Amino acid sequence: MSAGDPDYLAAHAELLQLHRAKSSGYGTGTDPLANFTAVALIEGEPPWRYPRMRALEKLTRIKSLEAQGRLDELEEEHLDVASLLLCAEALRRRAAPRSLLPDLEDA
């Protein structure tokens, strides 16, 4: 098995730091993703849908930044999109029956 791409691994580590920083501001002690679950309650939507919509907003922003030649701002946006989609997946897993989730212990 490959050790992985160093730049990918660095970005992955940054995502973990980003999640911890943002969840301390947006989350609660019992729910690090409380901002998403709160919006879901208000909107009557599944909790994973809101971070996915936020990711779509960010992708639109990325397209705009590229069109403006503001490529130096893409790193933050790319990490935000990845983080939002991971939040969506975490929330989906919370709601999914355990029998439908992958067995990661064997991975």
C-alpha positions in Angstrom: 0.0 0.0 0.0 1.2 3.5 -0.9 2.0 6.0 1.9 -0.1 8.5 0.0 0.6 11.8 -1.6 2.3 14.2 0.8 0.2 17.2 -0.3 -3.0 15.3 0.1 -1.9 14.1 3.5 -1.0 17.7 4.5 -4.4 19.0 3.3 -6.1 16.1 5.2 -4.3 17.2 8.4 -5.4 20.8 7.8 -9.0 19.6 7.5 -8.8 18.0 10.9 -7.5 21.3 12.4 -10.2 23.3 10.5 -13.0 21.0 11.9 -11.7 21.3 15.4 -11.5 25.1 15.2 -14.9 25.6 13.5 -16.7 23.1 15.7 -15.5 24.9 18.8 -17.2 28.0 17.5 -20.3 26.6 15.9 -20.8 23.4 17.9 -21.6 22.6 21.5 -19.9 20.4 24.0 -22.3 17.5 23.1 -22.6 18.2 19.4 -19.7 19.6 17.4 -22.0 19.9 14.4 -24.8 21.7 16.3 -25.0 24.5 13.8 -26.1 22.1 11.1 -28.5 20.2 13.3 -30.1 23.5 14.4 -30.7 24.6 10.8 -32.1 21.2 10.0 -34.6 21.5 12.8 -35.7 25.0 11.6 -35.9 23.9 7.9 -37.4 20.5 8.5 -34.7 18.9 6.4 -32.2 16.1 7.1 -29.2 17.5 8.9 -26.7 16.4 6.2 -28.5 18.5 3.5 -27.5 22.0 4.9 -23.7 21.4 4.8 -24.1 20.0 1.3 -25.9 23.2 0.2 -23.2 25.3 1.8 -20.6 23.3 -0.2 -22.5 24.1 -3.4 -22.4 27.8 -2.4 -18.6 27.5 -1.9 -18.2 25.8 -5.3 -20.0 28.7 -7.0 -17.7 31.1 -5.2 -14.7 29.1 -6.4 -15.9 29.4 -10.0 -16.2 33.2 -9.4 -12.7 33.5 -7.9 -11.2 31.6 -10.8 -13.0 33.9 -13.3 -11.6 36.9 -11.4 -8.1 35.4 -11.4 -8.0 35.3 -7.6 -6.4 31.9 -7.5 -4.5 32.7 -4.2 -7.9 32.5 -2.4 -8.7 29.0 -3.7 -6.9 27.0 -0.9 -9.3 28.2 1.8 -12.4 27.5 -0.3 -11.2 24.1 -1.3 -10.7 23.1 2.3 -14.0 24.6 3.3 -15.8 22.5 0.6 -14.0 19.3 1.7 -14.9 20.0 5.3 -18.5 20.8 4.6 -18.9 17.5 2.6 -17.3 15.6 5.4 -19.7 17.2 7.9 -22.6 16.1 5.6 -21.2 12.6 5.6 -20.8 12.5 9.3 -24.4 13.7 9.8 -25.7 11.1 7.2 -23.9 8.4 9.2 -25.5 9.6 12.4 -28.9 9.1 10.8 -28.2 5.9 8.9 -28.9 2.5 10.5 -25.5 1.0 11.6 -26.1 -2.0 9.3 -25.8 0.3 6.2 -22.5 1.9 7.3 -19.2 0.5 6.1 -17.2 -1.6 8.5 -14.1 0.5 8.9 -12.4 -1.7 11.4 -11.3 -4.1 8.7 -10.0 -1.3 6.4 
